[in-house]
Amino acid sequence: MVEFNFDSCKKSVKFFHINLQSLNNKVSEVEVLLSDVKPDMLAISEHWLKGEDLATIHLEGYKLANYFARTQHKGGGVALFHKESMEVSSKVNFCTFKPVEKEFEYTIAEYLTKDSKYVFISVYRSPSGNVDTFINLLSELLHEIYKPLDCFIIGGDFNFNFKYSIPMFLYRHLC
């Protein structure tokens, strides 16, 4: 878990990412984790559920903020859950392009406070997904939504070794 406290953002937030390889059979374990860690926002990659099934998942004290679920392939998917005490808006039509199964799966949610705006992004790239496509779409996404005073928090499973699988210029910006 990472706790973020940005100069431009007045409130500290706790963000936690986990790759579950199926949320459906791990709900009780996730609830134990949440009761111990208590993140404000939980990012899940590889929930492996259809959208209608994901919407029925209940994590005690948390609400589903937004998600992407595959329709053409099994597995994958990303989701963002937030504490019930937070008012979070999903950004379903936030960008001009849709997630691409296996290549660049993402979802976005915003958290507005009196003084700040946080943009949470959960991403996933399958090991069989194209690295160049992932990097290009991540770059395009960030270019579309970036605003200097917003606090961006990105978590996910990129499925590559940052030191060896991506160009050095991008490594310097992401790590």
LINDAPE-V686096 format. One record per residue. N is the residue number from 1. PSI is psi in degrees with one decimal (NA if undefined). BURIAL is I if it has 9 or more other C-alpha atoms within 8 Angstrom, else O. Layout:
N_PSI_BURIAL + N_PSI_BURIAL
This chain:
1_146.2_O + 2_134.0_O + 3_125.5_O + 4_137.0_O + 5_93.3_I + 6_150.2_O + 7_-39.5_O + 8_-12.2_O + 9_134.3_I + 10_-19.1_I + 11_136.9_O + 12_140.2_I + 13_146.8_I + 14_125.7_I + 15_132.8_I + 16_130.5_I + 17_142.0_I + 18_138.6_I + 19_116.7_I + 20_-24.5_I + 21_55.9_I + 22_105.5_I + 23_-34.8_I + 24_-41.3_I + 25_11.3_O + 26_17.0_I + 27_-46.3_I + 28_-37.9_O + 29_-39.6_O + 30_-39.8_I + 31_-38.6_I + 32_-45.3_O + 33_-45.6_I + 34_-38.0_I + 35_-26.6_O + 36_-48.0_O + 37_-37.2_O + 38_53.1_O + 39_154.6_I + 40_-37.9_I + 41_132.9_I + 42_123.5_I + 43_130.3_I + 44_131.6_I + 45_153.6_I + 46_54.4_I + 47_-23.7_I + 48_19.3_I + 49_157.5_I + 50_157.5_I + 51_-44.9_I + 52_-30.6_O + 53_-39.0_O + 54_-37.5_O + 55_-18.8_O + 56_-8.3_O + 57_131.0_O + 58_120.2_O + 59_118.2_I + 60_121.8_O + 61_2.2_O + 62_153.5_I + 63_150.0_I + 64_121.1_I + 65_-46.5_I + 66_162.3_I + 67_163.5_I + 68_130.3_I + 69_138.3_I + 70_149.4_I + 71_-21.5_O + 72_-27.6_O + 73_160.6_O + 74_160.8_O + 75_-159.2_I + 76_-157.1_I + 77_152.1_I + 78_154.0_I + 79_153.6_I + 80_125.7_I + 81_143.7_I + 82_158.0_I + 83_141.8_I + 84_-26.1_O + 85_-11.2_O + 86_142.4_O + 87_108.7_O + 88_139.4_I + 89_138.8_O + 90_154.0_I + 91_73.0_I + 92_-44.2_O + 93_40.0_O + 94_-32.9_O + 95_164.2_O + 96_-10.9_O + 97_152.0_O + 98_159.0_O + 99_151.9_O + 100_117.5_O + 101_135.3_I + 102_-32.9_I + 103_-50.9_I + 104_89.0_I + 105_130.3_I + 106_160.7_I + 107_155.9_I + 108_145.2_I + 109_150.4_I + 110_144.1_I + 111_117.5_I + 112_130.8_I + 113_-179.8_O + 114_-34.6_O + 115_-13.1_O + 116_162.9_I + 117_125.1_I + 118_135.7_I + 119_115.3_I + 120_133.7_I + 121_128.1_I + 122_129.6_I + 123_156.2_I + 124_137.1_I + 125_124.9_I + 126_149.1_I + 127_-25.9_O + 128_-3.5_O + 129_152.0_I + 130_125.0_O + 131_-44.2_I + 132_-41.3_O + 133_-44.3_I + 134_-49.6_I + 135_-43.2_O + 136_-42.6_O + 137_-36.2_I + 138_-44.2_I + 139_-44.1_O + 140_-42.2_O + 141_-49.4_I + 142_-36.7_O + 143_-40.3_O + 144_-38.5_O + 145_-7.7_O + 146_130.7_O + 147_130.6_O + 148_-32.8_O + 149_-4.6_O + 150_153.0_I + 151_112.8_I + 152_131.7_O + 153_117.9_I + 154_129.6_O + 155_149.7_I + 156_-170.7_I + 157_103.9_I + 158_-16.8_O + 159_43.0_O + 160_157.4_O + 161_115.3_O + 162_-31.6_O + 163_-24.5_O + 164_-16.7_O + 165_-4.8_O + 166_156.9_I + 167_146.0_O + 168_-36.7_O + 169_-36.4_O + 170_-37.3_O + 171_-42.8_I + 172_-31.9_O + 173_-27.3_O + 174_-28.4_O + 175_NA_O
